[in-house]
Amino acid sequence: MALRLSPHMTVMQNAAQKAAKRLLRDFAEVEQLQVSVKGPGDFVSQADIRAEQSIKEELAKARPGYAFLMEESGSEGSDNWAWRWVIDPLDGTTNFLHGIPHWAISIGLERRLPDGTSEIAAGMIYNPCNAEMFWAEKGAGAFLNERRLRVSARRNLNEAVFATGIPFAAVSNANRLAFARTLGTLMPQVAGIRRFGAAALDLAWVAAGRYDGFWELGLKPWDTTAGLLLVREAGGYATDPQNGEPRETGHVVAANPTMHPLLTAAVLDGLTASGR
């Protein structure tokens, strides 16, 4: 029997699927980018912008008055929002540009609480290339299409596979040093470390039990909002290295309950060694 989606989740998934149709058409043209007059960077930027605009239009039509936080366009709407959409229209841009079918649309929904803080009410991450829709609502569990998700049950580091984001040129020197220290600590102890290039999907795969944990420093809210809820609703932990909220610090450690403290200790050691 098909799962019945809430009104919010129905709107989110419909918006993502509509934007995905154009992104898939753009993705199919990647092989012809070398003859593009504008060049590959402009091509991908236009794909991002068109997807974000499509998602924004669909969400605004369904829920007028909700605020937005978007990767391409920034913040929009009242500063005193009660509800806010957090959107990454194309997570994994480098993969997209190179014809690698590992990229996603991420949409999160935040709700303002009476004390002025916010919580993640709903989140979805859609990989159109594989037709995989990861989604969760607070208190209702996490799902892949219609299958309930649980984080992995592995308890031993020597059986664990972790995901991460390897720093690139724009990453601060301190974060590069912290990453190197953490990687050096973990590599001799674990079964493997993967870098697939899309933080939203990394978090979704932790929720699905494909990875036992994930860490990365310096992420933005649109990279993580939906994925954090997925991990938590699948029974895992998703914090920053000081057990705070990653949406505020940008540093993420997500894992099953056994691996989370072990991974957190390694990431915190890396930050300390780098002087952070």
Beta strands, then each sheet from edge to edge (+ up, - down):
strand 1: 67-70
strand 2: 74-76
strand 3: 83-91
strand 4: 104-112
strand 5: 118-127
strand 6: 132-137
strand 7: 141-144
strand 8: 147-148
strand 9: 161-164
strand 10: 192-194
strand 11: 213-216
strand 12: 237-239
strand 13: 252-255
sheet 1: 2+ 1- 3- 4+ 5- 6+ 7- 8+
sheet 2: 10+ 9+ 11+ 13- 12+
end
